[in-house]
Amino acid sequence: MFSGLPPSKTLSPSEIRKVGFGGGRITVGVHGTKATFEELFAAYPLKLLSPRAYERAVAIVYLLSYGGGLVAGDRVELDVELKDGCKLLVLSQGSTKVFKTRPGQRLASIKNFIEKATTSSDDSLTTQRIRYTVHPKSCLFLLPDPVTCFRSASYDQIQTFHIAPDASVVILDWLTSGRKALDEEWVFTRYYSENEVYIGGKRWVRDVMLLEADAEGHSNDMSLGPLPRRSLGERLSPYSCYAMVILYGSQVQTIIDNLRARFEAITVFKRRVPEDLLWSFSPIGVPGLEGSAGAAAKGAVVRVAGKETEQVKGWLKEALRGLEGAVGVDVYRRAFRHRPISESPKVRFLVAYYRLTLSVLGLRKNAYYGLGLRLSEAYHPANSASIGPMRVDSGNRTFDVGMHDTIIGFFSGGLRSHWLDISS
């Protein structure tokens, strides 16, 4: 049967060595009852981790970057292929951080002279292109953490999906306003995200989001009349997290039906203040099946907006809980872990305490971090194990903490580093 998918290609060892900076490839197949990685390689700044999964025909891969994020000029080019009958869960360890744009170009992002002569691109723009090919009876569950763009960051993300008609996919694409603990909300320069889905060789969905901050002194050609120009933050307020989910296939049919029933039961009222979380459900027909019974039931697009990232994460975790039947309860838990450390109210208090301490002592921000606490969202080892709770003292406040995230502080006259997870 013709699936409309591009032909499979296995790279030779010589071709693997030719992969440039940011390149990579993932190929997953089923051998017996286990899903195995037939190809798994990446080049700096891309990094791939594949922890062991014990569920039948299920594989897990984490998409990472060295240094905890992507910087100006980074280019990521990744090809992912799922062979017949396998299931792949694609995750990330913490949010995908995009650092601010800086003048010049990093050495690790410089292309070879041939590419430089034949292509023209903005060296300061961070880009990530991923191509997915999902063969018959396979399932792709793309559930990364949200993208977080720092101040003045510029980021393009383009994902293309070629899916067999009898395959299943869940595609999650979401972003946050930035580092709220540092008062950075919607202050990046550019964010572009494109998701294009082909089913049986025919384009089914193309979703594009473009967020751009107006440059200082730039005047838009379109006249706004008496209305004042609004910043990006004002236009997106009061929400700080936006998510989009594409669902397709028999493996997620129960999830689609449940979301449709929940959405149809919603009663809309006029409100004085916006709700903390909004969501919508849009069924989409399948190419070649328009007009047939249940054609629109096979796929859907869900959009979510929330004032807090944790609210959106909690909603997504419940809405997609039906995936536990496909990948197992333990594997599904990896996708929606505890809240990021930077979102915890206790962490916000510690950051405020740190700032106050430095301001009282008249120290600069880049002063030695021994006074107060420096907190950052941590790198989570895929197979890290909890090693019990502990307590952290800060001034007159004492907090119970568990293990996982990184908190660096000056305790009892020494600088110590621990893996911590500050619990609510």
DRENDO-1510 file (C-alpha; in Angstrom, 1 decimal, always signed):
<recs>
REC; n; res; u; v; w
REC; 1; MET; +0.0; +0.0; +0.0 .
REC; 2; PHE; +1.3; +3.4; -0.9 .
REC; 3; SER; +1.8; +5.5; +2.2 .
REC; 4; GLY; +3.0; +8.7; +0.7 .
REC; 5; LEU; +6.1; +8.7; +2.9 .
REC; 6; PRO; +9.5; +9.7; +1.7 .
REC; 7; PRO; +11.8; +6.6; +1.2 .
REC; 8; SER; +13.8; +5.4; +4.1 .
REC; 9; LYS; +17.6; +6.1; +4.0 .
REC; 10; THR; +20.3; +4.6; +6.2 .
REC; 11; LEU; +23.4; +6.6; +6.3 .
REC; 12; SER; +26.8; +5.0; +5.8 .
REC; 13; PRO; +29.6; +5.5; +8.4 .
REC; 14; SER; +31.3; +7.9; +6.0 .
REC; 15; GLU; +28.1; +10.0; +5.7 .
REC; 16; ILE; +27.6; +10.0; +9.5 .
REC; 17; ARG; +31.1; +11.6; +9.8 .
REC; 18; LYS; +30.0; +14.3; +7.4 .
REC; 19; VAL; +27.2; +15.5; +9.6 .
REC; 20; GLY; +27.8; +19.2; +10.3 .
REC; 21; PHE; +27.4; +21.3; +13.5 .
REC; 22; GLY; +23.9; +20.8; +15.0 .
REC; 23; GLY; +23.1; +17.8; +12.7 .
REC; 24; GLY; +21.6; +14.6; +13.9 .
REC; 25; ARG; +19.5; +11.5; +13.1 .
REC; 26; ILE; +17.2; +9.2; +15.0 .
REC; 27; THR; +15.9; +5.9; +13.6 .
REC; 28; VAL; +13.7; +3.6; +15.7 .
REC; 29; GLY; +12.7; +0.1; +14.8 .
REC; 30; VAL; +11.1; -2.9; +16.6 .
REC; 31; HIS; +13.1; -6.1; +17.1 .
REC; 32; GLY; +11.0; -8.7; +18.8 .
REC; 33; THR; +9.0; -6.9; +21.5 .
REC; 34; LYS; +11.5; -4.1; +22.0 .
REC; 35; ALA; +12.0; -0.8; +20.3 .
REC; 36; THR; +15.6; -0.1; +19.5 .
REC; 37; PHE; +17.5; +2.8; +18.1 .
REC; 38; GLU; +19.0; +1.7; +14.8 .
REC; 39; GLU; +20.6; +5.2; +14.4 .
REC; 40; LEU; +21.2; +7.7; +17.1 .
REC; 41; PHE; +23.8; +10.4; +16.6 .
REC; 42; ALA; +24.1; +14.1; +16.9 .
REC; 43; ALA; +26.7; +16.9; +16.6 .
REC; 44; TYR; +27.4; +19.9; +18.8 .
REC; 45; PRO; +25.4; +21.8; +20.0 .
REC; 46; LEU; +22.7; +19.1; +19.7 .
REC; 47; LYS; +22.8; +16.2; +22.2 .
REC; 48; LEU; +20.6; +13.1; +22.4 .
REC; 49; LEU; +19.9; +10.8; +25.4 .
REC; 50; SER; +18.0; +7.6; +25.2 .
REC; 51; PRO; +17.1; +6.1; +28.6 .
REC; 52; ARG; +15.8; +2.6; +28.7 .
REC; 53; ALA; +12.0; +2.0; +28.5 .
REC; 54; TYR; +10.6; -1.3; +29.6 .
REC; 55; GLU; +7.2; -1.0; +27.9 .
REC; 56; ARG; +6.5; -3.1; +24.8 .
REC; 57; ALA; +7.8; -1.4; +21.5 .
REC; 58; VAL; +8.3; +1.9; +23.3 .
REC; 59; ALA; +11.4; +4.1; +23.0 .
REC; 60; ILE; +12.3; +7.4; +24.7 .
REC; 61; VAL; +14.7; +10.1; +23.5 .
REC; 62; TYR; +15.6; +13.4; +25.1 .
REC; 63; LEU; +16.6; +16.4; +22.9 .
REC; 64; LEU; +19.2; +18.5; +24.7 .
REC; 65; SER; +21.7; +21.1; +24.0 .
REC; 66; TYR; +25.2; +21.7; +25.5 .
REC; 67; GLY; +25.3; +24.6; +28.0 .
REC; 68; GLY; +21.6; +24.4; +28.9 .
REC; 69; GLY; +20.2; +26.2; +25.9 .
REC; 70; LEU; +20.7; +27.6; +22.3 .
REC; 71; VAL; +22.6; +30.7; +21.6 .
REC; 72; ALA; +22.7; +33.1; +18.7 .
REC; 73; GLY; +23.8; +31.5; +15.5 .
REC; 74; ASP; +23.1; +27.9; +16.6 .
REC; 75; ARG; +21.7; +25.7; +13.9 .
REC; 76; VAL; +20.0; +22.4; +14.6 .
REC; 77; GLU; +19.0; +20.0; +11.8 .
REC; 78; LEU; +17.5; +16.7; +12.9 .
REC; 79; ASP; +15.9; +13.8; +11.1 .
REC; 80; VAL; +13.6; +11.4; +13.0 .
REC; 81; GLU; +12.2; +8.2; +11.5 .
REC; 82; LEU; +9.9; +5.7; +13.1 .
REC; 83; LYS; +9.7; +2.3; +11.4 .
REC; 84; ASP; +6.6; +0.1; +11.3 .
REC; 85; GLY; +5.0; -0.8; +14.7 .
REC; 86; CYS; +7.2; +1.3; +17.1 .
REC; 87; LYS; +6.3; +4.1; +19.6 .
REC; 88; LEU; +8.6; +7.0; +20.3 .
REC; 89; LEU; +8.3; +9.5; +23.1 .
REC; 90; VAL; +10.3; +12.7; +22.3 .
REC; 91; LEU; +11.0; +14.8; +25.4 .
REC; 92; SER; +13.3; +17.5; +26.6 .
REC; 93; GLN; +14.9; +18.0; +30.0 .
REC; 94; GLY; +13.6; +21.3; +31.1 .
REC; 95; SER; +12.4; +24.2; +28.9 .
REC; 96; THR; +14.2; +24.8; +25.6 .
REC; 97; LYS; +16.1; +28.0; +26.5 .
REC; 98; VAL; +17.0; +30.5; +23.8 .
REC; 99; PHE; +19.7; +32.9; +25.0 .
REC; 100; LYS; +19.8; +36.6; +23.9 .
REC; 101; THR; +21.2; +37.6; +20.6 .
REC; 102; ARG; +24.7; +38.9; +20.8 .
REC; 103; PRO; +26.8; +40.6; +18.1 .
REC; 104; GLY; +29.1; +38.4; +16.1 .
REC; 105; GLN; +29.0; +34.7; +15.6 .
REC; 106; ARG; +30.0; +31.7; +17.7 .
REC; 107; LEU; +32.7; +29.5; +16.4 .
REC; 108; ALA; +30.6; +26.4; +16.9 .
REC; 109; SER; +27.9; +27.8; +14.6 .
REC; 110; ILE; +30.1; +28.7; +11.6 .
REC; 111; LYS; +29.3; +26.8; +8.5 .
REC; 112; ASN; +31.9; +25.5; +6.0 .
REC; 113; PHE; +33.0; +27.8; +3.2 .
REC; 114; ILE; +30.9; +26.0; +0.6 .
REC; 115; GLU; +27.7; +26.5; +2.6 .
REC; 116; LYS; +28.6; +30.0; +3.4 .
REC; 117; ALA; +29.1; +30.9; -0.3 .
REC; 118; THR; +25.8; +29.2; -1.4 .
REC; 119; THR; +23.5; +30.3; +1.4 .
REC; 120; SER; +22.6; +33.6; +2.9 .
REC; 121; SER; +21.2; +33.7; +6.5 .
REC; 122; ASP; +21.2; +35.8; +9.6 .
REC; 123; ASP; +24.1; +34.6; +11.7 .
REC; 124; SER; +22.5; +35.9; +14.9 .
REC; 125; LEU; +19.2; +33.9; +14.4 .
REC; 126; THR; +18.9; +30.6; +16.3 .
REC; 127; THR; +17.1; +28.0; +14.2 .
REC; 128; GLN; +15.9; +24.4; +14.7 .
REC; 129; ARG; +14.6; +22.3; +11.9 .
REC; 130; ILE; +13.3; +18.8; +12.6 .
REC; 131; ARG; +11.8; +16.4; +10.1 .
REC; 132; TYR; +9.7; +13.4; +11.3 .
REC; 133; THR; +8.7; +10.4; +9.3 .
REC; 134; VAL; +6.2; +8.0; +10.9 .
REC; 135; HIS; +5.6; +4.7; +9.1 .
REC; 136; PRO; +2.4; +2.5; +9.3 .
REC; 137; LYS; +1.2; +1.3; +12.7 .
REC; 138; SER; +3.8; +3.6; +14.5 .
REC; 139; CYS; +3.1; +6.3; +17.1 .
REC; 140; LEU; +5.0; +9.6; +17.7 .
REC; 141; PHE; +4.4; +11.4; +20.9 .
REC; 142; LEU; +6.2; +14.8; +20.8 .
REC; 143; LEU; +5.9; +16.2; +24.3 .
REC; 144; PRO; +8.8; +18.5; +25.1 .
REC; 145; ASP; +8.9; +21.2; +27.7 .
REC; 146; PRO; +8.0; +24.7; +26.5 .
REC; 147; VAL; +10.4; +27.1; +24.7 .
REC; 148; THR; +11.6; +30.0; +26.9 .
REC; 149; CYS; +13.2; +32.9; +25.0 .
REC; 150; PHE; +15.4; +35.2; +27.0 .
REC; 151; ARG; +15.5; +38.9; +26.5 .
REC; 152; SER; +16.4; +40.0; +22.9 .
REC; 153; ALA; +16.5; +36.4; +21.7 .
REC; 154; SER; +15.6; +35.5; +18.1 .
REC; 155; TYR; +14.4; +31.9; +17.4 .
REC; 156; ASP; +13.0; +30.0; +14.4 .
REC; 157; GLN; +11.6; +26.5; +14.8 .
REC; 158; ILE; +10.3; +24.5; +11.8 .
REC; 159; GLN; +9.0; +21.0; +12.2 .
REC; 160; THR; +7.7; +18.8; +9.3 .
REC; 161; PHE; +5.8; +15.6; +9.8 .
REC; 162; HIS; +5.2; +12.9; +7.2 .
REC; 163; ILE; +2.7; +10.4; +8.6 .
REC; 164; ALA; +1.3; +7.2; +7.3 .
REC; 165; PRO; -2.6; +7.1; +7.3 .
REC; 166; ASP; -2.7; +4.3; +9.9 .
REC; 167; ALA; -0.1; +5.9; +12.2 .
REC; 168; SER; -0.8; +8.1; +15.3 .
REC; 169; VAL; +0.8; +11.3; +16.5 .
REC; 170; VAL; +0.5; +13.8; +19.3 .
REC; 171; ILE; +2.4; +17.1; +18.6 .
REC; 172; LEU; +2.8; +19.5; +21.5 .
REC; 173; ASP; +4.3; +23.0; +20.7 .
REC; 174; TRP; +4.3; +25.6; +23.4 .
REC; 175; LEU; +6.2; +28.6; +24.8 .
REC; 176; THR; +6.4; +30.7; +27.9 .
REC; 177; SER; +6.7; +34.5; +28.2 .
REC; 178; GLY; +10.3; +34.2; +29.5 .
REC; 179; ARG; +12.0; +34.3; +32.9 .
REC; 180; LYS; +9.3; +35.7; +35.1 .
REC; 181; ALA; +11.5; +35.5; +38.1 .
REC; 182; LEU; +13.8; +38.0; +36.5 .
REC; 183; ASP; +11.0; +40.3; +35.3 .
REC; 184; GLU; +11.5; +39.1; +31.7 .
REC; 185; GLU; +8.1; +38.7; +30.1 .
REC; 186; TRP; +7.6; +38.8; +26.3 .
REC; 187; VAL; +10.8; +40.8; +25.8 .
REC; 188; PHE; +12.4; +38.6; +23.2 .
REC; 189; THR; +13.0; +40.0; +19.7 .
REC; 190; ARG; +11.5; +37.2; +17.5 .
REC; 191; TYR; +9.8; +33.8; +17.9 .
REC; 192; TYR; +8.7; +31.8; +14.8 .
REC; 193; SER; +7.2; +28.3; +15.0 .
REC; 194; GLU; +5.9; +26.3; +12.1 .
REC; 195; ASN; +4.4; +22.8; +12.2 .
REC; 196; GLU; +3.5; +21.2; +8.9 .
REC; 197; VAL; +1.8; +17.8; +8.9 .
REC; 198; TYR; +1.4; +15.5; +5.8 .
REC; 199; ILE; -0.8; +12.4; +5.9 .
REC; 200; GLY; -0.3; +10.0; +3.1 .
REC; 201; GLY; +1.6; +12.6; +1.1 .
REC; 202; LYS; -1.1; +15.2; +1.4 .
REC; 203; ARG; -0.7; +18.3; +3.6 .
REC; 204; TRP; -3.2; +18.1; +6.4 .
REC; 205; VAL; -2.2; +20.8; +8.8 .
REC; 206; ARG; +0.1; +23.8; +8.7 .
REC; 207; ASP; +0.2; +25.9; +11.9 .
REC; 208; VAL; +2.4; +29.0; +12.1 .
REC; 209; MET; +3.0; +31.4; +15.0 .
REC; 210; LEU; +5.1; +34.6; +14.6 .
REC; 211; LEU; +5.7; +36.9; +17.5 .
REC; 212; GLU; +7.9; +39.9; +16.8 .
REC; 213; ALA; +8.7; +42.9; +19.0 .
REC; 214; ASP; +8.7; +46.3; +17.2 .
REC; 215; ALA; +12.2; +47.8; +16.9 .
REC; 216; GLU; +12.8; +51.1; +18.6 .
REC; 217; GLY; +12.0; +53.9; +16.2 .
REC; 218; HIS; +10.4; +51.6; +13.7 .
REC; 219; SER; +7.1; +52.8; +12.3 .
REC; 220; ASN; +4.6; +50.2; +11.0 .
REC; 221; ASP; +3.2; +50.8; +7.5 .
REC; 222; MET; -0.3; +50.1; +8.8 .
REC; 223; SER; -1.9; +53.1; +10.4 .
REC; 224; LEU; -3.4; +52.5; +13.8 .
REC; 225; GLY; -5.3; +55.7; +13.8 .
REC; 226; PRO; -5.9; +57.1; +17.4 .
REC; 227; LEU; -4.9; +53.8; +18.9 .
REC; 228; PRO; -1.5; +53.8; +20.7 .
REC; 229; ARG; +1.1; +51.2; +19.6 .
REC; 230; ARG; +1.2; +48.3; +22.1 .
REC; 231; SER; +4.2; +46.2; +23.0 .
REC; 232; LEU; +4.3; +42.4; +22.6 .
REC; 233; GLY; +3.6; +41.9; +26.3 .
REC; 234; GLU; +0.6; +44.1; +26.1 .
REC; 235; ARG; -0.8; +42.3; +23.2 .
REC; 236; LEU; -0.3; +38.8; +24.8 .
REC; 237; SER; -1.4; +39.8; +28.3 .
REC; 238; PRO; -2.7; +38.5; +30.7 .
REC; 239; TYR; -1.4; +35.1; +29.6 .
REC; 240; SER; +2.2; +34.0; +30.0 .
REC; 241; CYS; +2.0; +30.5; +28.4 .
REC; 242; TYR; +0.5; +29.4; +25.0 .
REC; 243; ALA; +0.3; +25.8; +23.8 .
REC; 244; MET; -0.9; +24.1; +20.7 .
REC; 245; VAL; -1.6; +20.3; +20.4 .
REC; 246; ILE; -2.2; +18.4; +17.2 .
REC; 247; LEU; -3.7; +14.9; +17.6 .
REC; 248; TYR; -4.2; +12.3; +14.9 .
REC; 249; GLY; -4.8; +8.5; +14.7 .
REC; 250; SER; -6.5; +5.6; +16.3 .
REC; 251; GLN; -4.2; +5.5; +19.3 .
REC; 252; VAL; -5.4; +8.9; +20.4 .
REC; 253; GLN; -9.1; +8.6; +19.4 .
REC; 254; THR; -10.3; +8.3; +23.0 .
REC; 255; ILE; -8.4; +11.5; +23.9 .
REC; 256; ILE; -10.0; +13.3; +20.9 .
REC; 257; ASP; -13.5; +12.1; +21.9 .
REC; 258; ASN; -13.1; +13.1; +25.5 .
REC; 259; LEU; -11.9; +16.6; +24.6 .
REC; 260; ARG; -14.7; +17.1; +22.2 .
REC; 261; ALA; -17.3; +16.1; +24.8 .
REC; 262; ARG; -15.7; +18.5; +27.4 .
REC; 263; PHE; -15.6; +21.3; +24.9 .
REC; 264; GLU; -19.2; +20.9; +23.8 .
REC; 265; ALA; -20.3; +21.0; +27.5 .
REC; 266; ILE; -18.6; +24.4; +28.1 .
REC; 267; THR; -21.0; +27.3; +28.7 .
REC; 268; VAL; -19.7; +30.7; +27.9 .
REC; 269; PHE; -20.5; +33.7; +30.1 .
REC; 270; LYS; -19.5; +37.3; +29.9 .
REC; 271; ARG; -16.8; +37.9; +32.6 .
REC; 272; ARG; -15.4; +41.1; +34.1 .
REC; 273; VAL; -11.9; +39.6; +34.3 .
REC; 274; PRO; -10.2; +37.0; +32.0 .
REC; 275; GLU; -10.1; +33.4; +33.2 .
REC; 276; ASP; -6.9; +31.9; +34.4 .
REC; 277; LEU; -6.9; +29.4; +31.6 .
REC; 278; LEU; -8.6; +29.2; +28.2 .
REC; 279; TRP; -8.7; +26.4; +25.7 .
REC; 280; SER; -10.3; +25.5; +22.4 .
REC; 281; PHE; -11.0; +22.4; +20.4 .
REC; 282; SER; -11.1; +22.2; +16.6 .
REC; 283; PRO; -11.7; +18.9; +14.8 .
REC; 284; ILE; -10.0; +18.5; +11.4 .
REC; 285; GLY; -10.9; +16.3; +8.5 .
REC; 286; VAL; -8.5; +13.8; +7.0 .
REC; 287; PRO; -7.2; +14.1; +3.4 .
REC; 288; GLY; -9.2; +11.9; +1.1 .
REC; 289; LEU; -12.0; +11.2; +3.7 .
REC; 290; GLU; -13.8; +14.6; +3.6 .
REC; 291; GLY; -17.5; +14.1; +3.7 .
REC; 292; SER; -17.4; +10.5; +5.0 .
REC; 293; ALA; -18.7; +9.5; +8.3 .
REC; 294; GLY; -16.3; +10.3; +11.2 .
REC; 295; ALA; -13.8; +11.9; +8.9 .
REC; 296; ALA; -13.4; +14.9; +11.2 .
REC; 297; ALA; -13.1; +12.7; +14.2 .
REC; 298; LYS; -9.7; +11.3; +13.4 .
REC; 299; GLY; -7.8; +14.5; +14.0 .
REC; 300; ALA; -8.0; +17.7; +16.1 .
REC; 301; VAL; -6.1; +20.8; +17.1 .
REC; 302; VAL; -6.3; +22.0; +20.7 .
REC; 303; ARG; -5.1; +25.5; +21.8 .
REC; 304; VAL; -4.5; +26.5; +25.4 .
REC; 305; ALA; -3.5; +29.8; +27.1 .
REC; 306; GLY; -2.8; +30.2; +30.8 .
REC; 307; LYS; -1.6; +32.9; +33.2 .
REC; 308; GLU; +0.9; +30.4; +34.6 .
REC; 309; THR; +3.0; +27.7; +32.9 .
REC; 310; GLU; +2.1; +25.2; +35.6 .
REC; 311; GLN; -1.6; +25.7; +35.0 .
REC; 312; VAL; -1.1; +24.9; +31.3 .
REC; 313; LYS; +1.1; +21.9; +32.2 .
REC; 314; GLY; -1.5; +20.6; +34.6 .
REC; 315; TRP; -4.2; +20.9; +32.1 .
REC; 316; LEU; -2.2; +19.1; +29.4 .
REC; 317; LYS; -1.2; +16.3; +31.8 .
REC; 318; GLU; -4.9; +15.6; +32.5 .
REC; 319; ALA; -6.1; +16.1; +28.9 .
REC; 320; LEU; -3.5; +13.7; +27.5 .
REC; 321; ARG; -3.6; +11.1; +30.3 .
REC; 322; GLY; -5.1; +8.6; +27.8 .
REC; 323; LEU; -1.5; +8.1; +26.5 .
REC; 324; GLU; -0.8; +6.0; +29.6 .
REC; 325; GLY; -2.5; +3.2; +27.8 .
REC; 326; ALA; -0.1; +3.5; +24.8 .
REC; 327; VAL; +3.2; +4.1; +26.5 .
REC; 328; GLY; +2.6; +3.0; +30.1 .
REC; 329; VAL; +2.1; +5.0; +33.3 .
REC; 330; ASP; +5.8; +5.3; +34.3 .
REC; 331; VAL; +6.8; +6.5; +30.8 .
REC; 332; TYR; +4.0; +9.0; +30.6 .
REC; 333; ARG; +5.1; +10.6; +33.9 .
REC; 334; ARG; +8.4; +11.6; +32.4 .
REC; 335; ALA; +6.6; +14.0; +30.1 .
REC; 336; PHE; +5.0; +16.0; +32.8 .
REC; 337; ARG; +7.3; +16.1; +35.8 .
REC; 338; HIS; +7.2; +18.5; +38.7 .
REC; 339; ARG; +7.1; +22.2; +38.2 .
REC; 340; PRO; +10.3; +23.9; +37.0 .
REC; 341; ILE; +12.2; +25.3; +39.8 .
REC; 342; SER; +12.0; +28.8; +38.5 .
REC; 343; GLU; +8.2; +28.7; +38.7 .
REC; 344; SER; +8.0; +27.8; +42.4 .
REC; 345; PRO; +6.7; +30.6; +44.7 .
REC; 346; LYS; +9.4; +29.6; +47.2 .
REC; 347; VAL; +12.1; +30.1; +44.6 .
REC; 348; ARG; +10.7; +33.5; +43.7 .
REC; 349; PHE; +11.0; +34.4; +47.4 .
REC; 350; LEU; +14.6; +33.3; +47.5 .
REC; 351; VAL; +15.4; +35.3; +44.3 .
REC; 352; ALA; +13.8; +38.4; +45.9 .
REC; 353; TYR; +15.8; +37.7; +49.1 .
REC; 354; TYR; +19.0; +37.5; +47.0 .
REC; 355; ARG; +18.3; +40.7; +45.2 .
REC; 356; LEU; +17.5; +42.5; +48.4 .
REC; 357; THR; +20.7; +41.3; +50.0 .
REC; 358; LEU; +22.8; +42.6; +47.2 .
REC; 359; SER; +21.0; +45.9; +47.0 .
REC; 360; VAL; +21.4; +46.5; +50.7 .
REC; 361; LEU; +25.1; +45.8; +50.6 .
REC; 362; GLY; +25.5; +47.9; +47.4 .
REC; 363; LEU; +26.9; +45.0; +45.4 .
REC; 364; ARG; +26.6; +44.6; +41.7 .
REC; 365; LYS; +24.7; +41.8; +40.0 .
REC; 366; ASN; +27.8; +40.1; +38.9 .
REC; 367; ALA; +29.2; +40.1; +42.5 .
REC; 368; TYR; +30.2; +36.9; +44.2 .
REC; 369; TYR; +27.1; +34.7; +44.7 .
REC; 370; GLY; +28.1; +33.6; +48.1 .
REC; 371; LEU; +25.6; +36.2; +49.6 .
REC; 372; GLY; +22.1; +34.9; +49.2 .
REC; 373; LEU; +21.1; +32.2; +46.7 .
REC; 374; ARG; +21.5; +31.8; +43.0 .
REC; 375; LEU; +18.8; +29.7; +41.6 .
REC; 376; SER; +18.5; +28.2; +38.1 .
REC; 377; GLU; +16.4; +25.6; +36.3 .
REC; 378; ALA; +18.4; +22.5; +36.5 .
REC; 379; TYR; +19.7; +19.9; +34.1 .
REC; 380; HIS; +17.7; +16.7; +34.9 .
REC; 381; PRO; +19.6; +13.5; +34.3 .
REC; 382; ALA; +17.2; +11.1; +32.5 .
REC; 383; ASN; +17.7; +8.3; +34.9 .
REC; 384; SER; +18.5; +10.3; +38.1 .
REC; 385; ALA; +17.1; +8.9; +41.3 .
REC; 386; SER; +15.7; +10.8; +44.2 .
REC; 387; ILE; +18.0; +10.5; +47.2 .
REC; 388; GLY; +15.7; +11.8; +49.9 .
REC; 389; PRO; +14.6; +15.2; +51.3 .
REC; 390; MET; +16.7; +17.8; +52.9 .
REC; 391; ARG; +16.2; +21.3; +54.3 .
REC; 392; VAL; +17.6; +24.7; +53.2 .
REC; 393; ASP; +17.8; +27.6; +55.5 .
REC; 394; SER; +17.6; +31.2; +54.1 .
REC; 395; GLY; +17.4; +34.0; +56.7 .
REC; 396; ASN; +14.4; +33.3; +58.9 .
REC; 397; ARG; +12.8; +31.0; +56.4 .
REC; 398; THR; +13.3; +27.2; +56.2 .
REC; 399; PHE; +12.2; +25.1; +53.2 .
REC; 400; ASP; +11.8; +21.4; +52.8 .
REC; 401; VAL; +13.4; +20.3; +49.5 .
REC; 402; GLY; +13.8; +17.0; +47.6 .
REC; 403; MET; +16.5; +16.1; +45.1 .
REC; 404; HIS; +16.8; +16.9; +41.3 .
REC; 405; ASP; +17.2; +20.6; +40.4 .
REC; 406; THR; +20.3; +22.7; +41.0 .
REC; 407; ILE; +20.5; +25.2; +43.7 .
REC; 408; ILE; +23.8; +26.8; +44.4 .
REC; 409; GLY; +24.3; +28.7; +47.6 .
REC; 410; PHE; +26.7; +29.7; +50.3 .
REC; 411; PHE; +26.0; +27.4; +53.3 .
REC; 412; SER; +28.0; +27.4; +56.5 .
REC; 413; GLY; +30.9; +29.3; +55.0 .
REC; 414; GLY; +31.3; +27.1; +51.9 .
REC; 415; LEU; +29.9; +27.1; +48.4 .
REC; 416; ARG; +28.0; +23.8; +47.8 .
REC; 417; SER; +26.1; +22.4; +44.8 .
REC; 418; HIS; +23.2; +20.0; +45.3 .
REC; 419; TRP; +20.6; +18.3; +43.0 .
REC; 420; LEU; +17.4; +19.7; +44.4 .
REC; 421; ASP; +13.7; +19.9; +43.7 .
REC; 422; ILE; +12.0; +22.6; +45.7 .
REC; 423; SER; +8.5; +21.2; +46.6 .
REC; 424; SER; +5.4; +23.3; +47.2 .
</recs>
